[in-house]
């Protein structure tokens, strides 16, 4: 019996020119992503070798665990931007938003308009992997009432929806946009997540994609997604990310 290797393509051919990664953790020492400035630059350069040169990086804003503010995020961003300029890495652009946990503190930030958006009025939000907030739909309504559009990070990773697929349609109907984690197409988060990610693609429920890069292991695993078949399946989503250009 013959086994044929999947038709792999280089990652710099997988991503469209000027692709923008809208979900990553590349700022130094601010969450569970890049540990320090050197690590930030290493990750950025590795991603540049994959053809990803434009970033809207999104540190966690999560209660007392990652109590980041718009001010601290902007300060860390400037450190990275200055280091890239110092090293004459001129073909990379990096800006920052945040990945907001939809909790009580987020609602307070929302009330004060203390929000870093991906672009215009798009906010990247997430929820606990254990359960959705009791007042989830109230929060989504509040977000839109304030003139923002919620982009839900990695909906495929919320296991409590896996046996309740109709909830995904309900979220979409409530005005929620979906961002696919590219690593969910591998077994990084388990076969259950991989299965739901593929089903959400098939049902055309995703709006955007992101790498959600935290460390080098993620970038090594990212190579696995680069096949012609997969590019055909999600090329429309990769291209939708171009709308975040500045």
N, CA, C and O of each residue as an XYZ file, in Angstrom:
984
protein
N       0.847     -1.192      0.000
C       0.000      0.000      0.000
C       0.886      1.247      0.000
O       1.864      1.323      0.743
N       0.539      2.209     -0.828
C       1.326      3.428     -0.926
C       0.685      4.538     -0.098
O      -0.536      4.693     -0.078
N       1.518      5.291      0.571
C       1.024      6.426      1.342
C       1.571      7.705      0.711
O       2.776      7.825      0.495
N       0.712      8.632      0.425
C       1.119      9.870     -0.205
C       1.100     11.001      0.815
O       0.112     11.220      1.515
N       2.209     11.704      0.878
C       2.301     12.834      1.785
C       1.370     13.948      1.319
O       1.251     14.205      0.121
N       0.720     14.599      2.259
C      -0.146     15.707      1.893
C       0.667     16.740      1.115
O       1.855     16.937      1.373
N       0.024     17.377      0.184
C       0.706     18.339     -0.670
C       0.987     19.614      0.113
O       0.191     20.553      0.127
N       2.148     19.615      0.763
C       2.522     20.756      1.584
C       3.051     21.883      0.711
O       3.614     21.654     -0.359
N       2.857     23.106      1.194
C       3.408     24.274      0.525
C       4.112     25.121      1.572
O       3.753     25.057      2.747
N       5.113     25.920      1.176
C       5.788     26.784      2.156
C       4.797     27.758      2.777
O       3.875     28.226      2.111
N       4.993     28.060      4.056
C       4.075     28.962      4.732
C       4.046     30.344      4.081
O       3.011     31.011      4.092
N       5.178     30.780      3.512
C       5.161     32.104      2.889
C       4.397     32.108      1.564
O       4.230     33.154      0.938
N       3.932     30.916      1.141
C       3.011     30.842      0.003
C       1.585     30.587      0.483
O       0.627     30.787     -0.263
N       1.452     30.149      1.720
C       0.139     29.860      2.290
C      -0.597     31.164      2.626
O      -1.790     31.305      2.358
N       0.138     32.109      3.217
C      -0.478     33.374      3.612
C      -0.457     34.362      2.451
O       0.547     34.469      1.747
N      -1.564     35.088      2.243
C      -1.585     36.084      1.172
C      -0.618     37.230      1.470
O      -0.277     37.478      2.626
N      -0.187     37.913      0.435
C       0.694     39.059      0.623
C      -0.019     40.100      1.489
O      -1.207     40.371      1.313
N       0.733     40.672      2.425
C       0.209     41.686      3.352
C      -0.805     41.125      4.353
O      -1.604     41.874      4.915
N      -0.772     39.819      4.572
C      -1.624     39.194      5.589
C      -1.390     39.861      6.942
O      -0.261     40.211      7.285
N      -2.470     40.033      7.706
C      -2.387     40.645      9.029
C      -2.860     39.641     10.072
O      -4.003     39.186     10.040
N      -1.973     39.304     10.991
C      -2.343     38.412     12.093
C      -3.009     39.253     13.172
O      -2.380     40.145     13.741
N      -4.284     38.975     13.459
C      -5.034     39.815     14.404
C      -5.134     39.213     15.806
O      -5.854     39.735     16.658
N      -4.414     38.118     16.045
C      -4.463     37.515     17.385
C      -3.113     36.869     17.682
O      -2.749     35.856     17.084
N      -2.375     37.472     18.620
C      -1.083     36.927     19.041
C      -0.718     37.535     20.391
O      -1.379     38.449     20.884
N       0.349     37.001     20.972
C       0.784     37.445     22.296
C       2.294     37.696     22.226
O       3.104     36.907     22.713
N       2.636     38.820     21.604
C       4.026     39.099     21.250
C       4.675     40.206     22.073
O       5.870     40.462     21.925
N       3.916     40.860     22.929
C       4.511     41.913     23.758
C       5.221     41.292     24.951
O       4.731     40.314     25.516
N       6.363     41.838     25.341
C       7.215     41.182     26.352
C       6.705     41.299     27.784
O       6.374     42.384     28.261
N       6.652     40.144     28.456
C       6.397     40.106     29.899
C       5.074     40.659     30.348
O       4.955     41.162     31.465
N       4.066     40.574     29.486
C       2.789     41.206     29.815
C       1.671     40.176     30.051
O       0.651     40.483     30.667
N       1.884     38.943     29.547
C       0.912     37.863     29.767
C       1.635     36.527     29.613
O       2.815     36.425     29.949
N       0.954     35.517     29.116
C       1.575     34.195     28.981
C       2.229     34.001     27.619
O       2.495     32.871     27.208
N       2.486     35.104     26.919
C       3.145     35.050     25.619
C       4.642     35.295     25.748
O       5.307     34.684     26.585
N       5.170     36.188     24.917
C       6.611     36.480     24.917
C       7.104     36.834     26.322
O       6.491     37.628     27.036
N       8.233     36.219     26.696
C       8.720     36.382     28.067
C       9.490     37.699     28.252
O       9.405     38.331     29.305
N      10.232     38.101     27.229
C      11.012     39.326     27.310
C      11.168     39.897     25.908
O      10.662     39.331     24.939
N      11.866     41.012     25.807
C      11.981     41.704     24.513
C      12.675     40.834     23.475
O      12.256     40.794     22.318
N      13.725     40.141     23.878
C      14.442     39.271     22.932
C      13.514     38.194     22.381
O      13.542     37.889     21.189
N      12.705     37.630     23.247
C      11.744     36.607     22.847
C      10.709     37.192     21.874
O      10.321     36.536     20.907
N      10.269     38.415     22.134
C       9.315     39.099     21.238
C       9.891     39.204     19.830
O       9.225     38.874     18.849
N      11.128     39.664     19.744
C      11.764     39.859     18.433
C      11.981     38.517     17.734
O      11.782     38.407     16.525
N      12.389     37.501     18.492
C      12.584     36.166     17.913
C      11.296     35.640     17.286
O      11.304     35.119     16.170
N      10.190     35.782     18.017
C       8.897     35.307     17.512
C       8.481     36.080     16.263
O       8.004     35.490     15.293
N       8.662     37.391     16.288
C       8.300     38.226     15.139
C       9.125     37.845     13.917
O       8.589     37.748     12.814
N      10.420     37.629     14.103
C      11.286     37.278     12.972
C      10.941     35.897     12.410
O      10.989     35.682     11.199
N      10.600     34.980     13.286
C      10.185     33.649     12.824
C       8.907     33.759     11.995
O       8.780     33.129     10.945
N       7.974     34.557     12.471
C       6.722     34.728     11.741
C       6.959     35.465     10.417
O       6.294     35.196      9.417
N       7.906     36.386     10.432
C       8.259     37.072      9.179
C       8.773     36.073      8.151
O       8.493     36.209      6.960
N       9.524     35.069      8.601
C      10.033     34.049      7.680
C       8.898     33.209      7.100
O       9.059     32.573      6.059
N       7.746     33.211      7.780
C       6.558     32.512      7.283
C       5.739     33.389      6.335
O       4.744     32.941      5.766
N       6.168     34.638      6.173
C       5.421     35.542      5.308
C       4.436     36.421      6.055
O       3.659     37.147      5.436
N       4.459     36.363      7.396
C       3.577     37.215      8.203
C       4.396     38.410      8.685
O       5.299     38.263      9.509
N       4.075     39.584      8.167
C       4.859     40.773      8.482
C       4.030     41.883      9.123
O       4.557     42.940      9.469
N       2.744     41.637      9.276
C       1.856     42.650      9.838
C       1.100     42.059     11.025
O       0.484     40.999     10.918
N       1.154     42.755     12.148
C       0.586     42.221     13.378
C      -0.285     43.244     14.096
O       0.072     44.418     14.200
N      -1.428     42.786     14.587
C      -2.160     43.506     15.629
C      -2.132     42.551     16.809
O      -2.988     41.675     16.933
N      -1.152     42.723     17.665
C      -0.955     41.770     18.755
C      -1.933     42.067     19.887
O      -2.322     43.216     20.093
N      -2.324     41.033     20.613
C      -3.485     41.137     21.509
C      -3.223     40.520     22.883
O      -3.678     39.409     23.152
N      -2.500     41.220     23.752
C      -2.275     40.677     25.100
C      -3.580     40.462     25.850
O      -4.572     41.155     25.624
N      -3.554     39.486     26.744
C      -4.728     39.221     27.575
C      -5.021     40.395     28.502
O      -4.107     41.018     29.042
N      -6.295     40.686     28.676
C      -6.755     41.554     29.755
C      -7.724     40.699     30.556
O      -8.864     40.473     30.152
N      -7.240     40.227     31.705
C      -7.968     39.194     32.443
C      -7.864     39.408     33.946
O      -6.937     38.918     34.591
N      -8.822     40.143     34.492
C      -8.927     40.313     35.937
C      -7.615     40.612     36.620
O      -6.846     41.460     36.169
N      -7.357     39.899     37.734
C      -6.119     40.087     38.486
C      -4.987     39.225     37.938
O      -3.841     39.362     38.366
N      -5.303     38.337     36.992
C      -4.273     37.465     36.414
C      -3.393     38.260     35.453
O      -2.166     38.228     35.550
N      -4.023     38.962     34.538
C      -3.320     39.844     33.599
C      -4.046     41.196     33.597
O      -4.816     41.490     32.683
N      -3.796     42.006     34.618
C      -4.530     43.271     34.769
C      -3.949     44.371     33.877
O      -3.620     45.458     34.353
N      -3.830     44.081     32.601
C      -3.241     45.050     31.685
C      -4.209     46.194     31.392
O      -5.423     46.003     31.327
N      -3.655     47.354     31.222
C      -4.449     48.529     30.867
C      -4.049     48.979     29.471
O      -3.032     48.541     28.934
N      -4.845     49.843     28.896
C      -4.500     50.393     27.578
C      -3.129     51.062     27.645
O      -2.345     50.971     26.700
N      -2.840     51.730     28.757
C      -1.566     52.442     28.931
C      -0.382     51.481     28.944
O       0.602     51.708     28.240
N      -0.464     50.407     29.736
C       0.666     49.476     29.822
C       0.880     48.738     28.495
O       2.014     48.454     28.110
N      -0.207     48.437     27.810
C      -0.091     47.759     26.511
C       0.608     48.661     25.506
O       1.482     48.209     24.767
N       0.230     49.928     25.473
C       0.850     50.876     24.529
C       2.328     51.087     24.848
O       3.150     51.248     23.946
N       2.654     51.085     26.138
C       4.059     51.250     26.544
C       4.899     50.065     26.062
O       5.997     50.250     25.537
N       4.380     48.856     26.242
C       5.100     47.659     25.783
C       5.208     47.636     24.263
O       6.231     47.231     23.711
N       4.151     48.071     23.597
C       4.172     48.122     22.130
C       5.283     49.035     21.642
O       6.009     48.687     20.712
N       5.420     50.198     22.261
C       6.450     51.144     21.827
C       7.847     50.567     22.011
O       8.731     50.808     21.189
N       8.051     49.806     23.085
C       9.353     49.167     23.315
C       9.691     48.232     22.153
O      10.819     48.220     21.662
N       8.700     47.448     21.721
C       8.925     46.513     20.606
C       9.131     47.277     19.299
O      10.028     46.949     18.523
N       8.313     48.283     19.056
C       8.450     49.075     17.832
C       9.821     49.745     17.767
O      10.452     49.772     16.711
N      10.276     50.280     18.889
C      11.588     50.942     18.936
C      12.721     49.951     18.679
O      13.700     50.273     18.006
N      12.576     48.737     19.226
C      13.614     47.715     19.032
C      13.670     47.275     17.572
O      14.756     47.076     17.028
N      12.522     47.124     16.941
C      12.487     46.770     15.518
C      13.158     47.859     14.685
O      13.899     47.561     13.748
N      12.897     49.114     15.027
C      13.505     50.236     14.308
C      15.018     50.250     14.528
O      15.788     50.495     13.599
N      15.433     49.982     15.769
C      16.862     49.955     16.106
C      17.593     48.881     15.307
O      18.736     49.072     14.893
N      16.925     47.760     15.097
C      17.538     46.654     14.339
C      17.319     46.785     12.831
O      17.678     45.904     12.050
N      16.715     47.921     12.448
C      16.445     48.198     11.033
C      15.582     47.122     10.372
O      15.775     46.774      9.208
N      14.626     46.605     11.147
C      13.645     45.647     10.612
C      12.458     46.489     10.135
O      11.488     46.702     10.863
N      12.564     46.950      8.913
C      11.635     47.955      8.404
C      10.437     47.392      7.652
O       9.519     48.131      7.297
N      10.446     46.090      7.412
C       9.337     45.502      6.633
C       8.278     44.857      7.528
O       7.403     44.139      7.046
N       8.363     45.118      8.830
C       7.385     44.578      9.788
C       6.602     45.731     10.405
O       7.184     46.736     10.815
N       5.278     45.582     10.470
C       4.465     46.555     11.200
C       3.772     45.839     12.354
O       3.232     44.746     12.183
N       3.792     46.459     13.518
C       3.113     45.874     14.670
C       2.357     46.959     15.420
O       2.906     48.008     15.756
N       1.098     46.682     15.669
C       0.241     47.524     16.494
C      -0.366     46.635     17.579
O      -0.127     45.428     17.598
N      -1.131     47.214     18.459
C      -1.673     46.414     19.558
C      -3.126     46.737     19.830
O      -3.561     47.886     19.752
N      -3.858     45.694     20.150
C      -5.215     45.795     20.689
C      -5.168     44.993     21.988
O      -4.210     45.118     22.751
N      -6.171     44.184     22.247
C      -6.160     43.329     23.434
C      -7.160     42.209     23.236
O      -8.071     42.305     22.413
N      -6.975     41.144     24.005
C      -7.937     40.043     24.049
C      -8.635     40.153     25.405
O      -8.065     39.805     26.439
N      -9.862     40.636     25.384
C     -10.581     40.942     26.615
C     -11.432     39.773     27.098
O     -12.275     39.262     26.362
N     -11.207     39.360     28.328
C     -12.098     38.399     28.965
C     -13.412     39.112     29.282
O     -13.416     40.182     29.890
N     -14.521     38.511     28.867
C     -15.820     39.142     29.112
C     -16.256     38.886     30.554
O     -16.993     37.944     30.847
N     -15.781     39.746     31.432
C     -16.108     39.618     32.853
C     -16.593     40.974     33.374
O     -16.821     41.901     32.597
N     -16.742     41.076     34.660
C     -17.272     42.300     35.261
C     -16.348     43.488     35.008
O     -16.809     44.598     34.742
N     -15.045     43.247     35.093
C     -14.087     44.333     34.873
C     -14.114     44.824     33.422
O     -13.903     46.006     33.149
N     -14.376     43.897     32.503
C     -14.503     44.294     31.106
C     -15.694     45.236     30.921
O     -15.610     46.221     30.188
N     -16.783     44.927     31.585
C     -17.975     45.780     31.493
C     -17.686     47.189     31.993
O     -18.218     48.165     31.464
N     -16.833     47.291     33.025
C     -16.447     48.604     33.555
C     -15.600     49.356     32.525
O     -15.799     50.548     32.292
N     -14.651     48.638     31.913
C     -13.826     49.247     30.864
C     -14.697     49.725     29.703
O     -14.497     50.807     29.151
N     -15.652     48.895     29.358
C     -16.544     49.207     28.247
C     -17.326     50.480     28.541
O     -17.489     51.336     27.672
N     -17.803     50.592     29.762
C     -18.565     51.777     30.169
C     -17.715     53.041     30.041
O     -18.220     54.109     29.696
N     -16.413     52.902     30.326
C     -15.491     54.049     30.269
C     -14.881     54.242     28.883
O     -14.117     55.182     28.665
N     -15.217     53.352     27.944
C     -14.618     53.371     26.604
C     -13.097     53.206     26.660
O     -12.380     53.717     25.800
N     -12.612     52.488     27.682
C     -11.179     52.216     27.824
C     -10.869     50.906     27.093
O     -10.535     49.891     27.704
N     -10.990     50.965     25.774
C     -10.897     49.764     24.951
C      -9.905     49.979     23.816
O      -9.923     51.016     23.152
N      -9.035     48.989     23.596
C      -8.148     48.998     22.429
C      -8.770     48.082     21.368
O      -8.923     46.881     21.592
N      -9.115     48.641     20.246
C      -9.780     47.870     19.194
C      -8.767     47.336     18.184
O      -7.671     47.874     18.026
N      -9.166     46.265     17.509
C      -8.339     45.713     16.437
C      -8.192     46.740     15.316
O      -7.103     46.965     14.787
N      -9.303     47.343     14.980
C      -9.373     48.447     14.028
C     -10.787     48.999     14.101
O     -11.747     48.253     14.295
N     -10.904     50.295     13.946
C     -12.219     50.922     14.000
C     -12.955     50.481     15.275
O     -12.537     50.823     16.381
N     -14.056     49.719     15.120
C     -14.854     49.368     16.301
C     -14.861     47.864     16.591
O     -15.771     47.376     17.261
N     -13.871     47.126     16.104
C     -13.803     45.673     16.334
C     -13.044     45.374     17.628
O     -11.896     45.788     17.788
N     -13.692     44.650     18.555
C     -13.065     44.254     19.822
C     -12.880     42.740     19.856
O     -13.818     41.988     19.590
N     -11.660     42.294     20.185
C     -11.408     40.863     20.353
C     -11.765     40.467     21.783
O     -11.213     41.010     22.740
N     -12.688     39.521     21.924
C     -13.141     39.094     23.257
C     -13.023     37.578     23.387
O     -12.962     36.849     22.396
N     -12.994     37.134     24.625
C     -12.964     35.702     24.901
C     -13.784     35.429     26.150
O     -14.227     36.352     26.834
N     -13.980     34.135     26.439
C     -14.635     33.746     27.690
C     -13.922     32.528     28.267
O     -13.042     31.952     27.627
N     -14.298     32.150     29.448
C     -13.690     31.006     30.110
C     -13.901     29.739     29.287
O     -14.921     29.576     28.618
N     -12.911     28.845     29.351
C     -13.049     27.553     28.651
C     -13.963     26.595     29.409
O     -14.307     25.527     28.904
N     -14.353     26.979     30.617
C     -15.195     26.100     31.433
C     -16.682     26.363     31.223
O     -17.488     25.433     31.191
N     -17.034     27.625     31.080
C     -18.445     27.956     30.847
C     -18.561     29.396     30.375
O     -17.677     30.218     30.615
N     -19.652     29.681     29.709
C     -19.914     31.050     29.247
C     -20.393     31.894     30.412
O     -20.952     31.356     31.367
N     -20.189     33.212     30.359
C     -20.759     34.078     31.404
C     -22.274     33.935     31.434
O     -22.912     33.782     30.392
N     -22.839     33.986     32.618
C     -24.293     33.877     32.761
C     -24.991     34.975     31.956
O     -26.059     34.763     31.382
N     -24.363     36.149     31.928
C     -24.957     37.298     31.241
C     -24.300     37.553     29.872
O     -24.196     38.697     29.429
N     -23.864     36.482     29.217
C     -23.133     36.614     27.953
C     -23.863     37.494     26.947
O     -23.272     38.407     26.370
N     -25.124     37.225     26.741
C     -25.847     37.961     25.697
C     -26.100     39.407     26.100
O     -26.241     40.277     25.241
N     -26.159     39.666     27.402
C     -26.239     41.049     27.876
C     -24.942     41.794     27.552
O     -24.965     42.952     27.133
N     -23.802     41.104     27.755
C     -22.496     41.719     27.464
C     -22.362     42.007     25.967
O     -21.909     43.080     25.571
N     -22.757     41.044     25.149
C     -22.689     41.238     23.697
C     -23.568     42.413     23.270
O     -23.212     43.178     22.373
N     -24.716     42.540     23.926
C     -25.615     43.661     23.630
C     -24.970     44.982     24.053
O     -25.037     45.972     23.324
N     -24.344     44.992     25.240
C     -23.661     46.196     25.732
C     -22.561     46.631     24.767
O     -22.416     47.816     24.464
N     -21.794     45.660     24.291
C     -20.701     45.955     23.361
C     -21.238     46.688     22.132
O     -20.685     47.701     21.701
N     -22.311     46.159     21.589
C     -22.862     46.748     20.367
C     -23.588     48.061     20.643
O     -23.625     48.951     19.792
N     -24.158     48.172     21.827
C     -24.828     49.418     22.217
C     -23.822     50.569     22.288
O     -24.155     51.723     22.018
N     -22.571     50.225     22.661
C     -21.510     51.230     22.727
C     -20.881     51.499     21.357
O     -19.958     52.305     21.234
N     -21.391     50.816     20.333
C     -20.908     51.062     18.974
C     -19.778     50.175     18.520
O     -19.169     50.423     17.480
N     -19.483     49.117     19.306
C     -18.404     48.193     18.954
C     -18.961     46.909     18.329
O     -20.150     46.608     18.438
N     -18.071     46.166     17.676
C     -18.420     44.864     17.120
C     -17.586     43.790     17.811
O     -16.358     43.829     17.726
N     -18.213     42.832     18.492
C     -17.454     41.788     19.179
C     -16.930     40.725     18.222
O     -17.679     40.168     17.419
N     -15.628     40.453     18.322
C     -15.003     39.354     17.575
C     -14.618     38.300     18.604
O     -13.707     38.515     19.403
N     -15.301     37.172     18.589
C     -15.042     36.127     19.577
C     -13.830     35.300     19.170
O     -13.820     34.663     18.116
N     -12.808     35.321     20.026
C     -11.602     34.537     19.769
C     -11.899     33.046     19.910
O     -12.618     32.614     20.811
N     -11.328     32.287     19.001
C     -11.351     30.814     19.002
C     -12.636     30.175     19.535
O     -12.580     29.460     20.536
N     -13.791     30.406     18.900
C     -15.044     29.796     19.374
C     -14.997     28.271     19.404
O     -15.708     27.631     20.179
N     -14.150     27.699     18.548
C     -14.032     26.238     18.493
C     -13.445     25.649     19.770
O     -13.567     24.446     20.000
N     -12.817     26.462     20.597
C     -12.149     25.958     21.802
C     -13.065     25.922     23.021
O     -12.663     25.441     24.081
N     -14.291     26.424     22.884
C     -15.217     26.393     24.021
C     -15.961     25.061     23.999
O     -16.989     24.911     23.340
N     -15.411     24.103     24.736
C     -15.911     22.723     24.685
C     -17.380     22.585     25.065
O     -18.055     21.658     24.619
N     -17.875     23.508     25.891
C     -19.270     23.404     26.333
C     -20.256     23.656     25.191
O     -21.454     23.417     25.344
N     -19.762     24.136     24.049
C     -20.631     24.309     22.883
C     -20.552     23.140     21.898
O     -21.339     23.074     20.954
N     -19.618     22.228     22.111
C     -19.387     21.160     21.130
C     -20.602     20.264     20.926
O     -20.845     19.778     19.821
N     -21.361     20.047     21.992
C     -22.572     19.228     21.875
C     -23.838     20.088     21.812
O     -24.957     19.607     21.989
N     -23.615     21.360     21.557
C     -24.735     22.309     21.466
C     -24.430     23.271     20.317
O     -24.336     24.483     20.510
N     -24.280     22.711     19.130
C     -23.803     23.486     17.976
C     -24.728     24.650     17.638
O     -24.288     25.651     17.072
N     -25.995     24.522     17.979
C     -26.944     25.606     17.696
C     -26.558     26.906     18.399
O     -26.937     27.993     17.965
N     -25.795     26.781     19.495
C     -25.362     27.980     20.216
C     -24.460     28.860     19.347
O     -24.431     30.081     19.507
N     -23.732     28.235     18.434
C     -22.888     29.022     17.536
C     -23.756     29.902     16.632
O     -23.433     31.065     16.388
N     -24.845     29.344     16.147
C     -25.765     30.130     15.328
C     -26.411     31.243     16.151
O     -26.652     32.343     15.653
N     -26.683     30.941     17.404
C     -27.295     31.933     18.292
C     -26.332     33.106     18.524
O     -26.741     34.267     18.534
N     -25.059     32.783     18.708
C     -24.048     33.819     18.902
C     -23.919     34.702     17.658
O     -23.807     35.924     17.759
N     -23.938     34.072     16.503
C     -23.849     34.836     15.256
C     -25.060     35.754     15.099
O     -24.940     36.906     14.682
N     -26.212     35.219     15.438
C     -27.450     36.003     15.334
C     -27.408     37.197     16.293
O     -28.000     38.242     16.026
N     -26.704     37.025     17.407
C     -26.575     38.097     18.400
C     -25.522     39.123     17.996
O     -25.228     40.041     18.763
N     -24.953     38.979     16.806
C     -24.006     39.968     16.291
C     -22.552     39.673     16.553
O     -21.701     40.547     16.389
N     -22.250     38.437     16.963
C     -20.884     38.055     17.295
C     -20.150     37.569     16.043
O     -20.656     36.709     15.322
N     -18.968     38.112     15.784
C     -18.107     37.626     14.711
C     -17.172     36.573     15.287
O     -16.872     36.589     16.480
N     -16.711     35.658     14.439
C     -15.876     34.542     14.907
C     -14.468     34.613     14.316
O     -14.286     34.873     13.127
N     -13.477     34.375     15.179
C     -12.082     34.302     14.743
C     -11.537     32.890     14.983
O     -11.501     32.408     16.115
N     -11.125     32.257     13.918
C     -10.555     30.908     13.978
C      -9.096     30.959     14.406
O      -8.315     31.740     13.862
N      -8.723     30.128     15.380
C      -7.313     29.905     15.665
C      -6.765     28.931     14.627
O      -7.266     27.812     14.509
N      -5.761     29.333     13.885
C      -5.211     28.454     12.852
C      -4.681     27.155     13.452
O      -4.739     26.106     12.810
N      -4.166     27.218     14.675
C      -3.645     26.007     15.321
C      -4.751     25.022     15.683
O      -4.472     23.858     15.970
N      -5.996     25.473     15.673
C      -7.115     24.553     15.929
C      -7.287     23.564     14.779
O      -7.973     22.552     14.921
N      -6.667     23.859     13.648
C      -6.734     22.942     12.509
C      -5.735     21.802     12.665
O      -5.742     20.854     11.880
N      -4.875     21.894     13.679
C      -3.982     20.799     14.052
C      -4.560     20.155     15.309
O      -5.661     20.507     15.732
N      -3.838     19.226     15.903
C      -4.306     18.597     17.144
C      -3.793     19.308     18.388
O      -3.794     18.729     19.474
N      -3.356     20.553     18.246
C      -2.827     21.341     19.356
C      -3.771     21.369     20.547
O      -3.330     21.231     21.688
N      -5.059     21.547     20.297
C      -6.030     21.657     21.377
C      -6.901     20.407     21.503
O      -7.879     20.406     22.250
N      -6.549     19.343     20.774
C      -7.316     18.105     20.827
C      -8.160     17.893     19.581
O      -8.475     18.835     18.855
N      -8.514     16.647     19.353
C      -9.270     16.293     18.149
C     -10.682     16.870     18.153
O     -11.241     17.170     17.098
N     -11.265     17.024     19.365
C     -12.610     17.586     19.456
C     -12.653     19.010     18.928
O     -13.568     19.381     18.191
N     -11.655     19.810     19.309
C     -11.564     21.191     18.842
C     -11.326     21.219     17.334
O     -11.925     22.018     16.613
N     -10.451     20.342     16.874
C     -10.149     20.260     15.440
C     -11.409     19.934     14.632
O     -11.646     20.510     13.570
N     -12.197     19.019     15.145
C     -13.435     18.614     14.466
C     -14.427     19.777     14.381
O     -15.017     20.019     13.328
N     -14.605     20.492     15.492
C     -15.546     21.613     15.515
C     -15.046     22.749     14.620
O     -15.838     23.399     13.937
N     -13.736     22.987     14.624
C     -13.173     24.028     13.752
C     -13.507     23.737     12.293
O     -13.915     24.630     11.550
N     -13.333     22.494     11.893
C     -13.634     22.124     10.505
C     -15.131     22.235     10.204
O     -15.526     22.582      9.091
N     -15.951     21.936     11.208
C     -17.404     22.053     11.000
C     -17.815     23.521     10.876
O     -18.662     23.865     10.052
N     -17.215     24.382     11.694
C     -17.511     25.809     11.619
C     -17.067     26.391     10.275
O     -17.716     27.285      9.733
N     -15.963     25.879      9.748
C     -15.517     26.297      8.410
C     -16.541     25.856      7.372
O     -16.946     26.637      6.510
N     -16.950     24.609      7.463
C     -17.914     24.052      6.515
C     -19.229     24.826      6.537
O     -19.850     25.042      5.496
N     -19.648     25.244      7.739
C     -20.906     25.982      7.887
C     -20.731     27.481      7.586
O     -21.677     28.265      7.676
N     -19.500     27.850      7.229
C     -19.189     29.245      6.858
C     -19.516     30.229      7.988
O     -20.084     31.295      7.748
N     -19.155     29.861      9.208
C     -19.467     30.692     10.369
C     -18.305     31.585     10.809
O     -18.498     32.489     11.622
N     -17.102     31.342     10.282
C     -15.960     32.170     10.659
C     -15.906     33.450      9.837
O     -16.374     33.511      8.700
N     -15.317     34.473     10.458
C     -15.135     35.758      9.785
C     -13.664     36.085      9.554
O     -13.302     36.660      8.528
N     -12.811     35.711     10.521
C     -11.395     36.040     10.451
C     -10.569     34.881     11.018
O     -11.113     33.916     11.555
N      -9.258     34.997     10.888
C      -8.356     34.000     11.467
C      -7.271     34.709     12.282
O      -7.061     35.915     12.150
N      -6.594     33.937     13.121
C      -5.446     34.445     13.866
C      -4.561     33.275     14.254
O      -5.028     32.139     14.332
N      -3.291     33.547     14.496
C      -2.394     32.448     14.883
C      -2.470     32.164     16.384
O      -2.246     31.031     16.810
N      -2.786     33.193     17.194
C      -2.767     33.068     18.658
C      -1.405     32.590     19.141
O      -1.311     31.804     20.084
N      -0.358     33.068     18.491
C       1.007     32.673     18.837
C       1.391     33.166     20.225
O       1.239     34.341     20.560
N       1.897     32.218     21.028
C       2.416     32.542     22.357
C       3.924     32.267     22.448
O       4.650     32.977     23.143
N       4.381     31.234     21.743
C       5.773     30.795     21.901
C       6.223     30.004     20.668
O       5.444     29.772     19.744
N       7.477     29.602     20.674
C       8.074     28.930     19.515
C       7.386     27.606     19.176
O       7.285     27.248     18.003
N       6.917     26.884     20.177
C       6.240     25.614     19.897
C       5.018     25.814     19.011
O       4.727     24.995     18.139
N       4.310     26.912     19.244
C       3.158     27.217     18.387
C       3.596     27.433     16.949
O       2.929     26.990     16.014
N       4.721     28.115     16.778
C       5.184     28.416     15.419
C       5.697     27.174     14.700
O       5.555     27.056     13.483
N       6.282     26.261     15.435
C       6.710     24.997     14.814
C       5.493     24.199     14.366
O       5.489     23.603     13.289
N       4.458     24.196     15.209
C       3.239     23.449     14.892
C       2.472     24.087     13.737
O       1.775     23.401     12.990
N       2.604     25.392     13.599
C       1.884     26.113     12.550
C       2.245     25.597     11.153
O       1.450     25.702     10.219
N       3.442     25.043     11.025
C       3.868     24.496      9.727
C       2.893     23.435      9.219
O       2.731     23.263      8.011
N       2.240     22.718     10.152
C       1.361     21.607      9.769
C       0.126     22.045      8.989
O      -0.478     21.237      8.283
N      -0.252     23.306      9.109
C      -1.481     23.740      8.433
C      -1.258     23.999      6.950
O      -2.214     24.121      6.184
N       0.008     24.082      6.550
C       0.324     24.597      5.213
C       0.238     23.531      4.118
O       1.253     23.006      3.661
N      -0.989     23.226      3.713
C      -1.215     22.321      2.580
C      -2.107     23.031      1.566
O      -2.834     23.963      1.908
N      -2.043     22.585      0.334
C      -2.855     23.200     -0.729
C      -4.343     23.040     -0.437
O      -5.129     23.964     -0.648
N      -4.721     21.864      0.049
C      -6.131     21.594      0.330
C      -6.663     22.547      1.392
O      -7.764     23.084      1.265
N      -5.863     22.754      2.450
C      -6.318     23.629      3.528
C      -6.358     25.088      3.076
O      -7.259     25.837      3.454
N      -5.391     25.480      2.276
C      -5.391     26.855      1.756
C      -6.664     27.114      0.956
O      -7.256     28.188      1.055
N      -7.078     26.135      0.170
C      -8.307     26.283     -0.616
C      -9.521     26.448      0.296
O     -10.443     27.202     -0.015
N      -9.513     25.732      1.428
C     -10.662     25.762      2.349
C     -10.798     27.089      3.087
O     -11.910     27.547      3.348
N      -9.670     27.705      3.421
C      -9.749     28.905      4.265
C      -9.167     30.147      3.601
O      -8.996     31.173      4.260
N      -8.864     30.073      2.325
C      -8.247     31.226      1.661
C      -9.127     32.476      1.766
O      -8.619     33.589      1.899
N     -10.447     32.284      1.706
C     -11.354     33.435      1.811
C     -11.238     34.102      3.180
O     -11.402     35.317      3.293
N     -10.954     33.306      4.230
C     -10.785     33.868      5.568
C      -9.438     34.581      5.701
O      -9.356     35.656      6.294
N      -8.393     33.981      5.149
C      -7.076     34.615      5.167
C      -7.153     35.994      4.515
O      -6.558     36.958      4.995
N      -7.888     36.065      3.427
C      -8.019     37.336      2.712
C      -8.887     38.345      3.454
O      -8.694     39.552      3.310
N      -9.844     37.859      4.248
C     -10.678     38.781      5.032
C      -9.834     39.563      6.049
O     -10.164     40.696      6.399
N      -8.738     38.942      6.520
C      -7.875     39.640      7.466
C      -7.234     40.886      6.865
O      -6.804     41.780      7.595
N      -7.170     40.946      5.543
C      -6.560     42.112      4.890
C      -7.359     43.384      5.176
O      -6.841     44.490      5.021
N      -8.604     43.231      5.589
C      -9.454     44.397      5.869
C      -8.969     45.167      7.095
O      -9.421     46.286      7.340
N      -8.041     44.571      7.876
C      -7.529     45.231      9.064
C      -6.297     46.087      8.772
O      -5.654     46.589      9.694
N      -5.970     46.251      7.494
C      -4.811     47.086      7.145
C      -5.080     48.528      7.545
O      -6.217     49.000      7.550
N      -4.007     49.199      7.876
C      -4.121     50.592      8.359
C      -3.841     51.570      7.221
O      -3.887     52.783      7.424
